[in-house]
């Protein structure tokens, strides 16, 4: 009995030490693993200045875009690789060479084939990548400038690309390569799709808005005015609320889907470059890159639950939960 009591007493400590979060430390060129209580446990070195991270369909692997440039507004050749990280070992186990395609950024994964769609900024384009063969199998022209993020439609037939430099969403037919460009405003960024696939919500940073796109019509059907600098966006599980980071406003916003109106903002101790929800949709994780902090926010309570400190000059950007 005494052994059982001691073991139970250790449980909170042991649980706290298990990896729970994956953090892209952009400035440190690493992907780090943190416990749920904010302890940094280990890291995997990747290419220079990684930006975005996505799971493989079976969630055994992570793909990391090694952009090579800190800010998208900066000039420079940049990197041309995607790192593959094994979730179980927490180590890099492969690299995909993108050849002449530099500055990879936003990614999405086809759930059926496992292939990766990734935007590249030098030269502008969208790549279809086979992660098993570790090679580019097709290159697309998005017919726009500075392709930034990409989101597949429900059937993975069309890719929606935020052409941040030309202010449009490029709707790209992956079979034919044909593109329909939908003007949305200045500096479109991240997007989220409704569960039924009929709507896509796309942040427009400089215009302080979220564009509402009808996927059947492939057209803009509405806009939501937001706070300053929306960049990444997600839907709550009930799909009644949009939540998003406000980079320029150093905060986070909430908008009602039914009325298409922002309903609340909260302030954060730094400018969030990213935002991802927990698996249950109850928490948001926001990387405050230049503050070397991660904010954990309660969605129902609309308040900060915890601030996690990361190493100096690590530059945390996207934060996601482990499976």
Residue pairs with C-beta under 8 A, 6 or more apart in sequence:
15 36
16 35
16 36
16 37
16 39
17 35
17 39
17 41
18 35
18 36
19 33
19 34
19 35
19 41
19 42
19 90
19 322
20 34
20 35
20 36
20 321
20 322
21 33
21 34
21 35
21 36
21 285
21 294
21 319
21 320
21 321
21 322
22 31
22 32
22 33
22 34
22 53
22 62
22 319
22 320
22 321
22 322
23 31
23 32
23 33
23 34
23 287
23 294
23 310
23 316
23 318
23 319
24 31
24 50
24 51
24 52
24 53
24 64
24 287
24 316
24 317
24 318
24 319
25 31
25 32
25 43
25 310
25 311
25 314
25 315
25 316
25 317
26 49
26 50
26 51
26 70
26 289
26 315
26 316
26 317
27 49
27 70
27 289
27 313
27 314
27 315
28 43
28 311
28 313
28 314
28 315
29 45
29 46
29 47
29 48
29 49
29 50
29 66
30 43
30 44
30 45
30 46
30 50
30 314
31 43
31 44
31 46
31 50
31 53
31 62
31 64
31 83
31 85
32 40
32 41
32 42
32 43
32 44
32 310
32 314
33 40
33 41
33 42
33 43
33 90
33 322
34 40
34 41
34 294
34 308
35 41
38 294
38 306
38 308
38 309
40 310
40 311
42 90
44 83
44 85
44 90
44 91
44 92
45 92
46 64
46 66
46 83
46 85
46 92
47 64
47 66
47 68
47 79
47 81
47 83
47 95
48 66
48 68
48 79
49 66
49 67
49 68
49 69
49 70
49 79
50 64
50 65
50 66
50 67
50 83
50 317
51 65
51 66
51 67
51 104
51 105
51 317
51 318
52 64
52 65
52 105
52 106
52 107
52 149
52 317
52 318
53 62
53 63
53 64
53 65
53 107
53 318
53 320
54 62
54 63
54 107
54 108
54 109
54 116
55 61
55 62
55 63
55 109
55 320
55 323
56 62
56 63
56 109
56 114
56 131
57 109
57 111
57 112
57 114
59 87
59 323
60 86
60 87
60 88
61 84
61 85
61 86
61 87
61 131
62 84
62 85
62 87
63 82
63 83
63 84
63 85
63 107
63 109
63 116
63 131
64 82
64 83
64 84
64 85
65 82
65 104
65 105
65 106
65 107
65 118
66 79
66 80
66 81
66 82
66 83
66 104
67 78
67 79
67 103
67 104
67 105
67 121
68 76
68 77
68 78
68 79
68 80
68 102
68 103
69 76
69 78
69 79
69 103
69 121
70 315
72 105
72 121
72 146
72 148
72 164
77 102
77 103
77 122
78 102
78 103
78 121
78 122
79 102
79 103
79 104
80 97
80 98
80 99
80 100
80 101
80 102
80 103
80 104
81 95
81 96
81 97
81 98
81 104
82 95
82 96
82 98
82 104
82 107
82 116
82 118
82 129
82 131
83 92
83 94
83 95
83 96
84 92
84 93
84 94
84 95
84 96
84 131
84 134
85 91
85 92
85 93
86 92
86 93
87 322
87 323
94 134
95 134
96 116
96 129
96 131
96 134
96 135
97 134
97 135
98 104
98 118
98 120
98 127
98 129
98 136
99 136
100 123
101 120
101 122
101 123
101 125
101 127
101 136
101 139
102 120
102 121
102 122
102 123
103 120
103 121
103 122
104 118
104 119
104 120
104 121
104 127
105 118
105 119
105 120
105 121
105 147
105 148
105 149
106 118
106 119
106 147
106 148
106 149
106 150
106 161
106 162
106 190
107 116
107 117
107 118
107 119
107 150
108 116
108 117
108 150
108 151
108 152
108 159
109 115
109 116
109 117
110 116
110 117
110 152
110 156
111 156
112 156
113 156
114 131
114 132
115 128
115 129
115 130
115 131
115 137
116 127
116 128
116 129
116 131
117 126
117 127
117 128
117 129
117 150
117 152
117 159
117 174
118 126
118 127
118 129
118 150
119 125
119 126
119 127
119 142
119 147
119 148
119 149
119 150
119 161
120 126
120 127
120 147
121 146
121 147
121 148
124 141
124 142
124 144
124 145
124 146
124 147
125 139
125 140
125 141
125 142
125 147
126 139
126 140
126 141
126 142
126 147
126 150
126 159
126 161
126 170
126 172
127 136
127 138
127 139
127 140
128 136
128 137
128 138
128 139
128 140
128 174
129 135
129 136
129 137
130 136
130 137
140 159
140 172
140 174
140 177
140 179
141 177
141 179
142 161
142 163
142 170
142 172
142 179
143 163
143 170
143 179
143 181
144 161
144 163
144 165
144 166
144 168
144 170
144 181
145 163
145 164
145 165
145 166
146 163
146 164
146 165
146 166
147 161
147 162
147 163
147 164
147 170
148 161
148 162
148 163
148 164
148 188
148 189
149 161
149 162
149 189
149 190
149 191
150 159
150 160
150 161
150 162
151 159
151 160
151 191
151 192
151 193
151 200
152 158
152 159
152 160
153 159
153 160
153 193
153 197
153 200
153 215
154 193
154 196
154 197
154 215
155 197
156 174
157 173
157 174
157 175
158 171
158 172
158 173
158 174
158 215
158 218
159 171
159 172
159 174
160 169
160 170
160 171
160 172
160 191
160 200
160 202
160 213
161 169
161 170
161 171
161 172
162 169
162 188
162 189
162 190
162 191
162 202
163 169
163 170
163 181
163 188
164 187
164 188
164 189
164 205
166 181
167 183
167 184
167 185
167 186
167 187
167 188
168 181
168 182
168 183
168 184
168 188
169 181
169 182
169 184
169 188
169 191
169 200
169 202
169 211
169 213
170 179
170 180
170 181
170 182
171 179
171 180
171 181
171 182
171 218
172 178
172 179
173 179
180 218
182 213
182 218
182 219
182 220
183 220
184 202
184 204
184 211
184 213
184 220
185 204
185 206
185 207
185 209
185 211
185 223
186 204
186 205
186 206
186 207
187 204
187 205
187 206
187 207
188 202
188 203
188 204
188 205
188 211
189 202
189 203
189 204
189 205
189 230
189 231
189 232
190 202
190 203
190 231
190 232
190 233
191 200
191 201
191 202
191 203
191 233
192 200
192 201
192 233
192 234
192 235
192 242
193 199
193 200
193 201
193 215
194 200
194 201
194 235
194 239
195 235
195 239
197 215
198 214
198 215
198 216
199 212
199 213
199 214
199 215
200 212
200 213
200 215
201 210
201 211
201 212
201 213
201 224
201 233
201 235
201 242
202 210
202 211
202 213
202 233
203 209
203 210
203 211
203 226
203 230
203 231
203 232
203 233
203 244
204 210
204 211
204 223
204 230
205 229
205 230
205 231
205 247
205 248
206 229
208 225
208 226
208 227
208 228
208 229
208 230
209 223
209 224
209 225
209 226
209 230
210 223
210 224
210 226
210 230
210 233
210 242
210 244
210 255
211 220
211 222
211 223
212 220
212 221
212 222
212 223
212 224
212 260
213 219
213 220
213 221
214 220
214 221
222 260
223 260
224 242
224 255
224 260
224 261
224 262
225 261
225 262
226 244
226 246
226 253
226 255
226 262
227 246
227 249
227 251
227 253
227 262
227 265
228 246
228 247
228 248
228 249
228 251
229 246
229 247
229 248
229 249
229 271
230 244
230 245
230 246
230 247
230 253
231 244
231 245
231 246
231 247
231 272
231 273
231 274
231 275
232 244
232 245
232 274
232 275
232 276
233 242
233 243
233 244
233 275
234 242
234 243
234 244
234 275
234 276
234 277
234 284
235 241
235 242
235 243
235 257
236 242
236 243
236 277
236 281
236 299
237 280
237 281
239 257
240 256
240 257
240 258
241 254
241 255
241 256
241 257
241 263
241 299
242 254
242 255
242 257
243 252
243 253
243 254
243 255
243 275
243 277
243 284
243 299
244 252
244 253
244 255
244 275
245 251
245 252
245 253
245 272
245 273
245 274
245 275
245 286
246 252
246 253
246 265
246 272
247 271
247 272
247 273
248 271
249 265
250 267
250 268
250 269
250 270
250 271
250 272
251 265
251 266
251 267
251 268
251 272
252 265
252 266
252 268
252 272
252 275
252 284
252 286
252 295
252 297
253 262
253 264
253 265
254 262
254 263
254 264
254 265
254 302
255 261
255 262
255 263
256 262
256 263
264 302
266 297
266 302
266 303
266 304
268 286
268 288
268 295
268 297
268 304
269 288
269 291
269 293
269 295
269 307
270 288
270 289
270 290
270 291
270 293
270 295
271 288
271 289
271 290
271 291
272 286
272 287
272 288
272 295
273 287
273 288
273 289
273 317
274 285
274 286
274 287
274 317
274 318
274 319
275 284
275 285
275 286
276 284
276 285
276 318
276 319
276 320
276 321
277 283
277 284
277 285
277 299
278 284
278 285
278 321
279 321
281 299
282 298
282 299
282 300
283 296
283 297
283 298
283 299
283 305
284 295
284 296
284 297
284 299
285 294
285 295
285 296
285 297
285 319
285 320
285 321
286 294
286 295
286 297
286 319
287 294
287 316
287 317
287 318
287 319
288 294
288 295
288 316
289 315
289 316
289 317
290 315
292 309
292 310
292 311
292 312
292 313
292 314
292 315
292 316
293 307
293 308
293 309
293 310
293 316
294 307
294 308
294 310
294 316
294 319
295 304
295 306
295 307
295 308
296 304
296 305
296 306
296 307
296 308
297 303
297 304
297 305
298 304
298 305
310 316
